[in-house]
Amino acid sequence: MLERVKAKSLADVREAYNKIYAEAEYGDKEVLYHRVYKLLSVSSDDFVLDIACGAGQWLRFLSDRGHNVAGCELSENALVRAKKRCPEALLFQADGTDLPLGDKSWSKVTCLGSLEHFLDPLAGAKEVVRILKPGGRVVIMLPNSYYSGDLWRVLRTGYGPNHHQIVDRFATVGEWTDLLKEAGLNILKVDRYDKGKWFRRLFFPFNFAYHFVFTCERPAER
Protein backbone atom coordinates (compact mmCIF):
# COMPACT_ATOMS: atom_id res chain seq x y z
CA MET A 1 0.00 0.00 0.00
CA LEU A 2 1.32 3.42 -0.97
CA GLU A 3 0.67 6.03 1.73
CA ARG A 4 1.16 9.77 1.57
CA VAL A 5 0.03 11.37 4.85
CA LYS A 6 0.71 15.05 5.56
CA ALA A 7 -1.86 15.46 8.33
CA LYS A 8 -0.86 15.27 11.99
CA SER A 9 -4.40 15.38 13.33
CA LEU A 10 -8.06 15.24 12.38
CA ALA A 11 -8.12 19.03 12.66
CA ASP A 12 -5.51 19.20 9.90
CA VAL A 13 -7.71 17.06 7.65
CA ARG A 14 -10.82 19.14 8.35
CA GLU A 15 -8.95 22.37 7.65
CA ALA A 16 -7.56 21.04 4.38
CA TYR A 17 -10.99 20.00 3.09
CA ASN A 18 -12.61 23.21 4.26
CA LYS A 19 -10.11 25.09 2.10
CA ILE A 20 -10.90 22.88 -0.89
CA TYR A 21 -14.68 23.14 -0.52
CA ALA A 22 -14.52 26.89 -0.01
CA GLU A 23 -13.60 27.21 -3.68
CA ALA A 24 -14.36 23.92 -5.45
CA GLU A 25 -15.88 20.50 -5.02
CA TYR A 26 -15.23 16.88 -5.87
CA GLY A 27 -17.70 14.72 -7.77
CA ASP A 28 -17.98 11.76 -10.09
CA LYS A 29 -19.63 11.07 -13.40
CA GLU A 30 -23.22 9.85 -13.37
CA VAL A 31 -22.09 6.60 -14.96
CA LEU A 32 -20.58 5.71 -11.58
CA TYR A 33 -23.75 6.62 -9.69
CA HIS A 34 -25.88 4.46 -11.97
CA ARG A 35 -23.55 1.54 -11.37
CA VAL A 36 -23.44 2.00 -7.60
CA TYR A 37 -27.22 2.31 -7.53
CA LYS A 38 -27.55 -1.13 -9.08
CA LEU A 39 -24.89 -2.66 -6.86
CA LEU A 40 -26.48 -1.27 -3.70
CA SER A 41 -29.87 -2.82 -4.59
CA VAL A 42 -31.81 0.03 -3.04
CA SER A 43 -35.48 -0.65 -2.33
CA SER A 44 -38.18 2.00 -2.07
CA ASP A 45 -38.12 2.06 1.75
CA ASP A 46 -34.34 2.07 2.21
CA PHE A 47 -32.72 5.01 4.01
CA VAL A 48 -29.25 5.36 2.46
CA LEU A 49 -26.26 6.76 4.35
CA ASP A 50 -23.31 8.19 2.41
CA ILE A 51 -20.15 8.47 4.49
CA ALA A 52 -17.98 11.43 3.45
CA CYS A 53 -20.74 12.75 1.21
CA GLY A 54 -18.78 15.74 -0.09
CA ALA A 55 -20.94 18.25 -1.93
CA GLY A 56 -23.88 15.83 -2.12
CA GLN A 57 -23.94 14.80 -5.79
CA TRP A 58 -24.65 11.15 -4.97
CA LEU A 59 -27.28 12.16 -2.41
CA ARG A 60 -28.99 14.25 -5.09
CA PHE A 61 -28.96 11.27 -7.46
CA LEU A 62 -30.64 9.06 -4.86
CA SER A 63 -33.15 11.67 -3.74
CA ASP A 64 -34.22 12.29 -7.32
CA ARG A 65 -35.18 8.60 -7.42
CA GLY A 66 -37.39 8.90 -4.37
CA HIS A 67 -35.05 7.62 -1.64
CA ASN A 68 -34.50 9.02 1.83
CA VAL A 69 -30.85 9.95 2.22
CA ALA A 70 -28.37 10.96 4.89
CA GLY A 71 -24.81 12.15 4.58
CA CYS A 72 -21.95 12.83 6.94
CA GLU A 73 -18.89 14.97 6.30
CA LEU A 74 -15.92 16.25 8.25
CA SER A 75 -15.81 19.54 6.35
CA GLU A 76 -18.32 22.25 7.25
CA ASN A 77 -17.89 23.83 3.82
CA ALA A 78 -18.69 20.56 2.10
CA LEU A 79 -21.86 20.27 4.17
CA VAL A 80 -22.91 23.78 3.12
CA ARG A 81 -22.62 22.72 -0.52
CA ALA A 82 -24.41 19.43 0.14
CA LYS A 83 -27.28 21.21 1.91
CA LYS A 84 -27.70 23.57 -1.01
CA ARG A 85 -27.67 20.73 -3.54
CA CYS A 86 -29.88 18.34 -1.56
CA PRO A 87 -31.83 20.27 1.12
CA GLU A 88 -34.04 17.29 1.91
CA ALA A 89 -31.08 15.15 3.02
CA LEU A 90 -30.31 14.51 6.68
CA LEU A 91 -26.79 15.94 7.00
CA PHE A 92 -24.42 15.91 9.95
CA GLN A 93 -20.77 16.58 10.65
CA ALA A 94 -18.73 13.57 11.72
CA ASP A 95 -15.45 11.77 11.35
CA GLY A 96 -15.98 8.55 9.40
CA THR A 97 -14.14 6.56 12.05
CA ASP A 98 -16.43 7.76 14.85
CA LEU A 99 -20.01 8.07 13.65
CA PRO A 100 -22.74 9.27 16.04
CA LEU A 101 -24.97 6.37 15.00
CA GLY A 102 -26.24 3.28 16.73
CA ASP A 103 -24.94 -0.24 16.23
CA LYS A 104 -26.67 -2.21 13.45
CA SER A 105 -28.78 0.81 12.49
CA TRP A 106 -28.37 1.04 8.69
CA SER A 107 -29.15 -1.37 5.89
CA LYS A 108 -27.59 0.60 2.99
CA VAL A 109 -24.33 2.56 3.19
CA THR A 110 -21.89 3.99 0.68
CA CYS A 111 -18.39 5.45 0.85
CA LEU A 112 -17.21 6.47 -2.60
CA GLY A 113 -13.60 7.51 -3.03
CA SER A 114 -13.11 8.62 0.57
CA LEU A 115 -11.98 5.77 2.82
CA GLU A 116 -8.44 6.08 1.44
CA HIS A 117 -8.32 9.65 2.78
CA PHE A 118 -9.19 8.71 6.38
CA LEU A 119 -6.38 8.91 8.93
CA ASP A 120 -7.17 5.27 9.75
CA PRO A 121 -8.97 3.50 6.89
CA LEU A 122 -9.20 0.20 8.77
CA ALA A 123 -10.98 1.97 11.63
CA GLY A 124 -13.31 3.54 9.06
CA ALA A 125 -14.15 0.16 7.57
CA LYS A 126 -14.76 -1.28 11.04
CA GLU A 127 -17.12 1.61 11.76
CA VAL A 128 -19.09 0.70 8.64
CA VAL A 129 -19.43 -2.85 9.96
CA ARG A 130 -20.58 -1.54 13.34
CA ILE A 131 -23.44 0.54 11.96
CA LEU A 132 -24.56 -1.99 9.33
CA LYS A 133 -27.45 -4.28 10.12
CA PRO A 134 -26.64 -7.99 9.73
CA GLY A 135 -27.01 -8.64 6.02
CA GLY A 136 -26.80 -4.89 5.34
CA ARG A 137 -24.96 -3.78 2.21
CA VAL A 138 -22.22 -1.22 1.60
CA VAL A 139 -20.55 -0.09 -1.62
CA ILE A 140 -17.01 1.26 -1.20
CA MET A 141 -14.86 2.70 -4.00
CA LEU A 142 -11.07 2.70 -3.60
CA PRO A 143 -8.14 3.75 -5.82
CA ASN A 144 -5.66 1.42 -7.48
CA SER A 145 -1.91 1.88 -6.96
CA TYR A 146 -1.35 0.24 -10.36
CA TYR A 147 -3.80 2.29 -12.42
CA SER A 148 -2.75 2.22 -16.08
CA GLY A 149 -2.60 6.02 -16.30
CA ASP A 150 -0.29 6.17 -13.29
CA LEU A 151 1.99 3.55 -14.81
CA TRP A 152 2.41 5.91 -17.75
CA ARG A 153 3.14 8.74 -15.31
CA VAL A 154 5.89 6.65 -13.71
CA LEU A 155 7.44 5.99 -17.11
CA ARG A 156 7.43 9.70 -17.95
CA THR A 157 8.26 11.33 -14.62
CA GLY A 158 9.40 8.69 -12.13
CA TYR A 159 6.50 9.59 -9.80
CA GLY A 160 3.56 7.38 -8.92
CA PRO A 161 -0.11 8.09 -8.16
CA ASN A 162 -1.04 11.32 -6.40
CA HIS A 163 -4.50 12.79 -5.86
CA HIS A 164 -2.97 15.86 -4.17
CA GLN A 165 -4.85 15.53 -0.90
CA ILE A 166 -3.61 15.80 2.65
CA VAL A 167 -4.03 12.05 3.14
CA ASP A 168 -3.60 9.80 0.10
CA ARG A 169 -3.49 6.01 -0.09
CA PHE A 170 -3.35 3.70 -3.06
CA ALA A 171 -3.39 -0.09 -3.03
CA THR A 172 -3.90 -3.13 -5.22
CA VAL A 173 -7.21 -4.94 -5.33
CA GLY A 174 -5.73 -7.66 -3.14
CA GLU A 175 -4.51 -5.20 -0.52
CA TRP A 176 -7.86 -3.42 -0.33
CA THR A 177 -9.60 -6.80 -0.15
CA ASP A 178 -7.45 -7.78 2.82
CA LEU A 179 -8.29 -4.53 4.64
CA LEU A 180 -12.03 -4.85 4.14
CA LYS A 181 -12.01 -8.49 5.22
CA GLU A 182 -9.97 -7.63 8.30
CA ALA A 183 -12.64 -5.07 9.19
CA GLY A 184 -15.25 -7.83 9.12
CA LEU A 185 -16.94 -7.25 5.77
CA ASN A 186 -18.03 -10.03 3.47
CA ILE A 187 -17.08 -9.07 -0.09
CA LEU A 188 -19.79 -10.02 -2.57
CA LYS A 189 -18.31 -8.53 -5.72
CA VAL A 190 -15.48 -6.32 -6.97
CA ASP A 191 -16.01 -4.18 -10.08
CA ARG A 192 -13.72 -1.79 -11.88
CA TYR A 193 -14.37 1.89 -12.48
CA ASP A 194 -12.42 3.58 -15.26
CA LYS A 195 -13.99 7.03 -15.16
CA GLY A 196 -16.16 6.31 -18.19
CA LYS A 197 -13.18 5.55 -20.46
CA TRP A 198 -14.36 2.42 -22.29
CA PHE A 199 -11.01 1.81 -23.98
CA ARG A 200 -9.36 1.18 -20.60
CA ARG A 201 -11.70 -1.72 -20.00
CA LEU A 202 -10.91 -3.02 -23.47
CA PHE A 203 -7.13 -2.72 -23.42
CA PHE A 204 -6.06 -2.86 -19.77
CA PRO A 205 -6.52 -5.84 -17.41
CA PHE A 206 -8.75 -5.62 -14.35
CA ASN A 207 -5.77 -5.17 -12.02
CA PHE A 208 -4.83 -1.96 -13.88
CA ALA A 209 -8.26 -0.35 -13.39
CA TYR A 210 -8.61 3.25 -12.21
CA HIS A 211 -10.62 2.38 -9.08
CA PHE A 212 -12.15 -0.73 -7.58
CA VAL A 213 -15.79 -0.78 -6.46
CA PHE A 214 -16.39 -3.25 -3.64
CA THR A 215 -19.91 -4.47 -2.90
CA CYS A 216 -19.89 -5.85 0.63
CA GLU A 217 -22.21 -6.88 3.39
CA ARG A 218 -22.11 -7.41 7.12
CA PRO A 219 -22.40 -11.17 7.62
CA ALA A 220 -25.73 -12.34 8.95
CA GLU A 221 -25.68 -13.33 12.60
CA ARG A 222 -26.21 -16.95 13.48
C-alpha positions as CSV (number, residue, x, y, z in Angstrom):
1,M,0.0,0.0,0.0
2,L,1.3,3.4,-1.0
3,E,0.7,6.0,1.7
4,R,1.2,9.8,1.6
5,V,0.0,11.4,4.8
6,K,0.7,15.0,5.6
7,A,-1.9,15.5,8.3
8,K,-0.9,15.3,12.0
9,S,-4.4,15.4,13.3
10,L,-8.1,15.2,12.4
11,A,-8.1,19.0,12.7
12,D,-5.5,19.2,9.9
13,V,-7.7,17.1,7.7
14,R,-10.8,19.1,8.4
15,E,-9.0,22.4,7.7
16,A,-7.6,21.0,4.4
17,Y,-11.0,20.0,3.1
18,N,-12.6,23.2,4.3
19,K,-10.1,25.1,2.1
20,I,-10.9,22.9,-0.9
21,Y,-14.7,23.1,-0.5
22,A,-14.5,26.9,0.0
23,E,-13.6,27.2,-3.7
24,A,-14.4,23.9,-5.5
25,E,-15.9,20.5,-5.0
26,Y,-15.2,16.9,-5.9
27,G,-17.7,14.7,-7.8
28,D,-18.0,11.8,-10.1
29,K,-19.6,11.1,-13.4
30,E,-23.2,9.8,-13.4
31,V,-22.1,6.6,-15.0
32,L,-20.6,5.7,-11.6
33,Y,-23.7,6.6,-9.7
34,H,-25.9,4.5,-12.0
35,R,-23.6,1.5,-11.4
36,V,-23.4,2.0,-7.6
37,Y,-27.2,2.3,-7.5
38,K,-27.6,-1.1,-9.1
39,L,-24.9,-2.7,-6.9
40,L,-26.5,-1.3,-3.7
41,S,-29.9,-2.8,-4.6
42,V,-31.8,0.0,-3.0
43,S,-35.5,-0.7,-2.3
44,S,-38.2,2.0,-2.1
45,D,-38.1,2.1,1.7
46,D,-34.3,2.1,2.2
47,F,-32.7,5.0,4.0
48,V,-29.3,5.4,2.5
49,L,-26.3,6.8,4.3
50,D,-23.3,8.2,2.4
51,I,-20.1,8.5,4.5
52,A,-18.0,11.4,3.5
53,C,-20.7,12.7,1.2
54,G,-18.8,15.7,-0.1
55,A,-20.9,18.2,-1.9
56,G,-23.9,15.8,-2.1
57,Q,-23.9,14.8,-5.8
58,W,-24.7,11.2,-5.0
59,L,-27.3,12.2,-2.4
60,R,-29.0,14.3,-5.1
61,F,-29.0,11.3,-7.5
62,L,-30.6,9.1,-4.9
63,S,-33.1,11.7,-3.7
64,D,-34.2,12.3,-7.3
65,R,-35.2,8.6,-7.4
66,G,-37.4,8.9,-4.4
67,H,-35.0,7.6,-1.6
68,N,-34.5,9.0,1.8
69,V,-30.8,10.0,2.2
70,A,-28.4,11.0,4.9
71,G,-24.8,12.2,4.6
72,C,-22.0,12.8,6.9
73,E,-18.9,15.0,6.3
74,L,-15.9,16.2,8.3
75,S,-15.8,19.5,6.4
76,E,-18.3,22.2,7.2
77,N,-17.9,23.8,3.8
78,A,-18.7,20.6,2.1
79,L,-21.9,20.3,4.2
80,V,-22.9,23.8,3.1
81,R,-22.6,22.7,-0.5
82,A,-24.4,19.4,0.1
83,K,-27.3,21.2,1.9
84,K,-27.7,23.6,-1.0
85,R,-27.7,20.7,-3.5
86,C,-29.9,18.3,-1.6
87,P,-31.8,20.3,1.1
88,E,-34.0,17.3,1.9
89,A,-31.1,15.2,3.0
90,L,-30.3,14.5,6.7
91,L,-26.8,15.9,7.0
92,F,-24.4,15.9,9.9
93,Q,-20.8,16.6,10.7
94,A,-18.7,13.6,11.7
95,D,-15.4,11.8,11.4
96,G,-16.0,8.6,9.4
97,T,-14.1,6.6,12.0
98,D,-16.4,7.8,14.9
99,L,-20.0,8.1,13.7
100,P,-22.7,9.3,16.0
101,L,-25.0,6.4,15.0
102,G,-26.2,3.3,16.7
103,D,-24.9,-0.2,16.2
104,K,-26.7,-2.2,13.5
105,S,-28.8,0.8,12.5
106,W,-28.4,1.0,8.7
107,S,-29.1,-1.4,5.9
108,K,-27.6,0.6,3.0
109,V,-24.3,2.6,3.2
110,T,-21.9,4.0,0.7
111,C,-18.4,5.5,0.9
112,L,-17.2,6.5,-2.6
113,G,-13.6,7.5,-3.0
114,S,-13.1,8.6,0.6
115,L,-12.0,5.8,2.8
116,E,-8.4,6.1,1.4
117,H,-8.3,9.6,2.8
118,F,-9.2,8.7,6.4
119,L,-6.4,8.9,8.9
120,D,-7.2,5.3,9.8
121,P,-9.0,3.5,6.9
122,L,-9.2,0.2,8.8
123,A,-11.0,2.0,11.6
124,G,-13.3,3.5,9.1
125,A,-14.1,0.2,7.6
126,K,-14.8,-1.3,11.0
127,E,-17.1,1.6,11.8
128,V,-19.1,0.7,8.6
129,V,-19.4,-2.8,10.0
130,R,-20.6,-1.5,13.3
131,I,-23.4,0.5,12.0
132,L,-24.6,-2.0,9.3
133,K,-27.4,-4.3,10.1
134,P,-26.6,-8.0,9.7
135,G,-27.0,-8.6,6.0
136,G,-26.8,-4.9,5.3
137,R,-25.0,-3.8,2.2
138,V,-22.2,-1.2,1.6
139,V,-20.5,-0.1,-1.6
140,I,-17.0,1.3,-1.2
141,M,-14.9,2.7,-4.0
142,L,-11.1,2.7,-3.6
143,P,-8.1,3.8,-5.8
144,N,-5.7,1.4,-7.5
145,S,-1.9,1.9,-7.0
146,Y,-1.4,0.2,-10.4
147,Y,-3.8,2.3,-12.4
148,S,-2.8,2.2,-16.1
149,G,-2.6,6.0,-16.3
150,D,-0.3,6.2,-13.3
151,L,2.0,3.6,-14.8
152,W,2.4,5.9,-17.8
153,R,3.1,8.7,-15.3
154,V,5.9,6.7,-13.7
155,L,7.4,6.0,-17.1
156,R,7.4,9.7,-17.9
157,T,8.3,11.3,-14.6
158,G,9.4,8.7,-12.1
159,Y,6.5,9.6,-9.8
160,G,3.6,7.4,-8.9
161,P,-0.1,8.1,-8.2
162,N,-1.0,11.3,-6.4
163,H,-4.5,12.8,-5.9
164,H,-3.0,15.9,-4.2
165,Q,-4.9,15.5,-0.9
166,I,-3.6,15.8,2.7
167,V,-4.0,12.0,3.1
168,D,-3.6,9.8,0.1
169,R,-3.5,6.0,-0.1
170,F,-3.4,3.7,-3.1
171,A,-3.4,-0.1,-3.0
172,T,-3.9,-3.1,-5.2
173,V,-7.2,-4.9,-5.3
174,G,-5.7,-7.7,-3.1
175,E,-4.5,-5.2,-0.5
176,W,-7.9,-3.4,-0.3
177,T,-9.6,-6.8,-0.1
178,D,-7.5,-7.8,2.8
179,L,-8.3,-4.5,4.6
180,L,-12.0,-4.9,4.1
181,K,-12.0,-8.5,5.2
182,E,-10.0,-7.6,8.3
183,A,-12.6,-5.1,9.2
184,G,-15.2,-7.8,9.1
185,L,-16.9,-7.3,5.8
186,N,-18.0,-10.0,3.5
187,I,-17.1,-9.1,-0.1
188,L,-19.8,-10.0,-2.6
189,K,-18.3,-8.5,-5.7
190,V,-15.5,-6.3,-7.0
191,D,-16.0,-4.2,-10.1
192,R,-13.7,-1.8,-11.9
193,Y,-14.4,1.9,-12.5
194,D,-12.4,3.6,-15.3
195,K,-14.0,7.0,-15.2
196,G,-16.2,6.3,-18.2
197,K,-13.2,5.5,-20.5
198,W,-14.4,2.4,-22.3
199,F,-11.0,1.8,-24.0
200,R,-9.4,1.2,-20.6
201,R,-11.7,-1.7,-20.0
202,L,-10.9,-3.0,-23.5
203,F,-7.1,-2.7,-23.4
204,F,-6.1,-2.9,-19.8
205,P,-6.5,-5.8,-17.4
206,F,-8.7,-5.6,-14.4
207,N,-5.8,-5.2,-12.0
208,F,-4.8,-2.0,-13.9
209,A,-8.3,-0.3,-13.4
210,Y,-8.6,3.3,-12.2
211,H,-10.6,2.4,-9.1
212,F,-12.1,-0.7,-7.6
213,V,-15.8,-0.8,-6.5
214,F,-16.4,-3.2,-3.6
215,T,-19.9,-4.5,-2.9
216,C,-19.9,-5.9,0.6
217,E,-22.2,-6.9,3.4
218,R,-22.1,-7.4,7.1
219,P,-22.4,-11.2,7.6
220,A,-25.7,-12.3,9.0
221,E,-25.7,-13.3,12.6
222,R,-26.2,-17.0,13.5
